[in-house]
Amino acid sequence: MSDQKETIENLKTQLNKFKTEFEKVTRAKTPFEIKHFVIGQHESRWKQWYQLCIETDAKYRAIQETEGNKRLTELEIEELELSLISKPKSRLAEIGNEKIQIQIGQKKNQLAHINSLMIGAFKEVSDYLALAENEYPEFWGKSEDELVAAHEEDYWNQRLSRQIAVDLMTFGRIQAGNITCLLQLGEKQKTRILMMALSKSDQHTGIANRAEKVYQDAVADKVMSKKLVGVQPS
């Protein structure tokens, strides 16, 4: 038991040493992740803007809820502190005080965690707002109906063409799900989507081929350099 207690104390010491490093990590999502994989999952700028609005609103609502939880926790701490007996006259009263002190410590830990979450949430909201202001100014001040009317068709063209391009690069043919989607559209839109898909497929195939050539050349250079190193002068 004493060995276990010593191990726990050593772990606490190590954790306290790195506590300042842990506290630096507050964001759930980084600006790069938000831009390229949360918002950037959509090719259409209109849908990127739509996703940006949804994510920002959800994060702000989470902040509002967390603010309420923070205040409730603060009040619970105050309530516990007021319930402490100033001069306990019995062992039972001392035990009661000690239990309350433990609860206060737990509540303070919860409060510290809530504060950390709020810092990260505020950082994320700031990142979303900066992205909205700097990269999507053309969508500000327009109603959802206006944006849908102007951009929704382009969104589906971009989305289906990307999915079909991935099918072509991966399987060499269009998969059943994307064929079903195409059959629900008019002939002009089908043709437009297929042309876009072929263009994307060719573009990505060209990039992949160039990357493969660079890799093969690098490997060949490495092999040749090793051979040269092993050559002894005659």
C-alpha positions in Angstrom: 0.0 0.0 0.0 2.8 2.4 0.8 4.4 1.7 -2.6 1.2 2.5 -4.3 0.8 5.7 -2.4 4.4 6.7 -3.3 3.7 5.9 -7.0 0.6 8.1 -6.9 2.5 11.0 -5.3 5.2 10.7 -7.9 2.6 10.9 -10.6 1.1 14.0 -9.0 4.5 15.6 -9.0 5.1 14.8 -12.7 1.6 16.1 -13.6 2.2 19.3 -11.7 5.5 19.8 -13.6 3.7 19.6 -17.0 0.5 21.3 -15.9 1.4 24.6 -17.6 2.0 22.7 -20.8 -1.4 20.9 -20.7 -3.1 24.3 -20.1 -1.8 25.6 -23.4 -3.9 23.1 -25.3 -7.4 24.6 -25.3 -8.8 24.5 -28.8 -10.9 21.5 -29.9 -10.2 22.5 -33.5 -7.2 24.5 -34.9 -7.6 27.3 -37.5 -6.0 25.0 -40.1 -8.5 22.1 -39.3 -11.4 24.5 -39.4 -10.4 26.0 -42.8 -9.5 22.8 -44.6 -11.5 20.0 -43.1 -14.5 21.5 -41.3 -15.4 24.3 -43.8 -13.2 23.0 -46.6 -15.0 19.7 -46.8 -17.3 21.4 -49.3 -16.1 22.5 -52.7 -18.9 25.1 -53.1 -18.1 28.4 -51.4 -21.8 28.9 -50.7 -21.9 25.5 -48.7 -18.6 26.5 -47.0 -20.3 29.7 -45.8 -23.4 27.7 -44.8 -21.2 25.3 -42.8 -19.3 28.2 -41.3 -22.6 29.8 -40.0 -23.8 26.5 -38.5 -20.4 25.8 -36.7 -20.1 29.3 -35.4 -23.7 29.3 -34.1 -23.3 25.9 -32.4 -20.1 27.0 -30.8 -21.6 30.2 -29.5 -24.6 28.4 -28.1 -22.2 26.0 -26.3 -20.4 29.0 -24.8 -23.7 30.4 -23.5 -24.6 27.1 -21.9 -21.1 26.8 -20.4 -21.4 30.3 -18.9 -24.5 29.1 -17.1 -22.7 26.0 -15.8 -19.8 28.2 -14.7 -22.1 30.5 -12.6 -23.9 27.5 -11.1 -20.6 25.9 -10.1 -19.5 29.2 -8.5 -22.7 29.4 -6.5 -22.4 25.8 -5.4 -18.8 26.5 -4.1 -20.1 29.6 -2.2 -23.0 27.6 -0.8 -20.6 24.8 0.4 -18.2 27.4 2.0 -21.1 29.0 3.9 -22.1 25.5 5.2 -18.7 25.0 6.9 -18.8 25.1 10.7 -16.4 27.8 11.9 -15.4 26.1 15.2 -16.4 22.4 15.2 -16.9 21.1 18.7 -17.1 17.4 17.9 -15.3 14.9 15.7 -18.6 14.4 13.8 -18.6 18.1 12.9 -14.9 17.9 11.9 -15.7 15.1 9.6 -18.5 17.1 8.1 -16.2 20.0 7.5 -13.6 17.7 5.9 -16.2 16.3 3.5 -17.4 19.7 2.6 -13.7 20.8 1.9 -13.3 17.8 -0.4 -16.5 18.8 -2.3 -15.3 22.4 -2.6 -12.0 21.1 -4.0 -13.9 19.0 -6.6 -16.1 21.9 -7.5 -13.1 24.1 -8.0 -11.5 21.5 -10.3 -14.7 21.5 -12.3 -14.6 25.3 -12.4 -11.0 25.3 -13.7 -12.0 22.8 -16.4 -15.0 24.9 -17.4 -12.8 28.0 -17.7 -10.4 26.0 -19.9 -13.2 24.9 -22.2 -14.5 28.5 -22.4 -11.0 29.8 -23.4 -10.8 27.2 -26.2 -14.4 27.9 -27.3 -13.8 31.7 -27.5 -10.6 31.0 -29.5 -12.6 28.8 -31.9 -15.4 31.4 -32.4 -12.7 34.0 -33.0 -11.2 31.7 -35.7 -14.6 31.2 -37.3 -15.3 34.9 -37.3 -11.9 35.8 -38.8 -12.5 33.2 -41.6 -16.0 34.7 -42.3 -14.7 38.3 -42.5 -11.6 37.6 -44.4 -12.6 34.9 -46.9 -16.4 35.1 -47.4 -17.3 38.8 -47.6 -19.6 38.3 -50.6 -22.1 36.4 -48.5 -22.6 39.0 -45.8 -26.0 40.7 -45.6 -27.8 38.3 -47.9 -30.8 36.2 -46.9 -30.7 32.4 -46.9 -33.3 32.3 -49.7 -31.1 34.6 -51.9 -28.1 32.4 -51.3 -29.9 29.1 -52.0 -31.4 30.4 -55.2 -28.0 31.7 -56.4 -25.7 28.9 -55.3 -27.5 25.6 -54.4 -27.3 24.1 -57.9 -23.6 24.8 -58.1 -23.1 23.2 -54.7 -24.7 19.9 -55.9 -22.8 20.1 -59.2 -19.5 20.4 -57.3 -20.4 17.8 -54.8 -21.5 15.1 -57.2 -18.7 15.8 -59.6 -16.2 15.3 -56.8 -17.8 12.1 -55.7 -17.9 10.8 -59.3 -14.2 11.8 -59.8 -13.3 9.8 -56.7 -15.3 6.8 -58.0 -13.4 7.0 -61.3 -10.0 7.3 -59.7 -10.7 4.5 -57.1 -12.9 2.0 -59.0 -12.7 3.0 -62.6 -16.4 3.5 -62.9 -19.3 5.4 -61.2 -20.7 3.7 -58.2 -24.5 2.9 -57.9 -25.3 5.7 -55.4 -23.9 8.4 -57.5 -25.5 7.0 -60.7 -28.9 7.1 -58.8 -28.3 10.8 -58.0 -27.4 11.6 -61.6 -30.7 9.9 -62.8 -32.7 12.4 -60.7 -31.3 15.4 -62.6 -31.9 16.9 -66.0 -29.8 16.1 -69.0 -27.9 19.4 -69.1 -27.0 19.2 -65.5 -25.9 15.5 -65.9 -23.6 16.5 -68.7 -22.2 19.4 -66.8 -21.5 17.2 -63.7 -19.9 14.5 -65.8 -17.6 16.9 -67.6 -16.6 18.5 -64.3 -15.9 15.0 -62.8 -13.7 14.0 -65.7 -11.8 17.2 -65.5 -11.2 16.7 -61.7 -10.2 13.1 -62.2 -7.7 14.0 -65.0 -6.3 16.8 -62.8 -5.8 14.6 -59.7 -4.4 11.7 -61.8 -1.9 14.1 -63.3 -0.8 15.3 -59.9 -0.5 11.7 -58.6 1.6 10.8 -61.6 3.9 13.7 -61.1 4.2 12.9 -57.4 5.0 9.3 -58.3 7.7 10.4 -60.8 9.3 12.7 -58.1 9.3 9.8 -55.6 10.8 7.4 -58.1 13.5 9.9 -59.1 14.3 10.5 -55.4 14.7 6.8 -54.8 16.9 6.3 -57.8 19.1 9.2 -56.7 19.4 7.7 -53.3 20.3 4.3 -54.7 22.9 5.8 -57.0 24.5 7.9 -54.2 24.9 4.7 -52.1 26.5 2.9 -55.0 28.9 5.8 -55.6 29.8 5.9 -51.9 30.8 2.3 -52.1 33.0 2.7 -55.2 36.7 2.5 -54.5 39.2 4.6 -56.6 41.2 2.3 -59.0 
